[in-house]
Amino acid sequence: MKIVVIGCGSIGKRHLRNLKTLLKERNGEVIAFDVNKEALEFVSKEYGIRTETDLNKALEEADGAFMCIPNSLHVPTALKAVKHGCHVFVEKPLSHTMENVDELLRIAKEKNLTVTCGYNLRFYKPLQKVKDLLDAGAIGKVYGARVEFGYHLPSWRPNQDYRKNYGAIRAQGGGVILDVIHEINYIRWLLGEAKELFCYAGKLSDMETDTEDYADMVIKFENNVIANVHLDYVQRAYRRSCHLIGEKGTILWDFEGHKVDIFDSQKNEWSHFNEKDMDFNATYMAEEEHFLKCVEGKAKPVIDGEEAKQDVVVALAALKSAETGKVVKLG
């Protein structure tokens, strides 16, 4: 098996390192492609990975391709990959617009190719524990949820000028709503399909970006659960959490300490679950291993292209609501 990683930035390097290990077990090979020759020289020297400067040539020999490039390039490049017969792993989000998304999914379906999206939180044990608790009815009927993500954009990659990061550039599909689409994906996974939302969002900081850096949305789901989703690029301390409110109790997930706390109102007591010693890279390894099994025909994608498409629909609805000041209905 041969897998090409397109884009050798931060996430591209992570996938290259992990795939080198996973493909070695299969007598396979990972290939790096980037338009930046310095980036290719780095991965060749540091990781001992073969590089390619001709994308078409790389796709001709590859079984699968990872899209680790700015959001605006995801669908055009993924289209090129599926036309070459490659299974496709697209880093989140699937796209920053709906343009050509249906064409990508149609061609992949016709060719029986996997299209999946890089939501590593779906392979993260604490959130899987939350899903299991909800499915088991641990807190009964769910009334609402509070979801939060926040971190200072320049601190994400301290060795890189944040102004050159796609998250800071509207034309590249940046902005906190699309960039942190993980939260939209997992709350849909936990609660079901959204039917309407309202969002306030904008650029509140003095960072040199042309994208929104702060967003608060209220989402009403088809089951009438109401969730508040907060996303920002401005918090100096990393923050990621989810609070689920039910008729019989409460579930709290906190990324710090990788813990889940469950309050049982009948017992009037808390119980606790944590993976505080976990290696978070294991979530990336798990999603990569799953993709390789999809390529081998041994699995169906946990997150398929249609699900990733619906996340983009919700994200774009949030941007539309913020722009118009109106509730946006989904259906």
Secondary structure, 3 states (H helix, E strand, C coil): CEEEEECCCHHHHHHHHHHHHHHHCCCCEEEEECCCHHHHHHHHHHHCCEEECCHHHHHHHCCEEEECCCHHHHHHHHHHHHHCCCEEEEECCCCCCCCCHHHHHHHHHHCCCCEEEECHHHHCHHHHHHHHHHHCCCCCCEEEEEEEEECCHHHHCCCCCHHHCHHHCHHHCCCHHHHCCHHHHHHHHHHCCEEEEEEEEECCCCCCCCCCCEEEEEEEECCCCEEEEEEECCCCCCEEEEEEEECCEEEEEECCCCEEEEEECCCCEEEEEECCCCCCHHHHHHHHHHHHHHHCCCCCCCCEHHHHHHHHHHHHHHHHHHHHCCCEECC
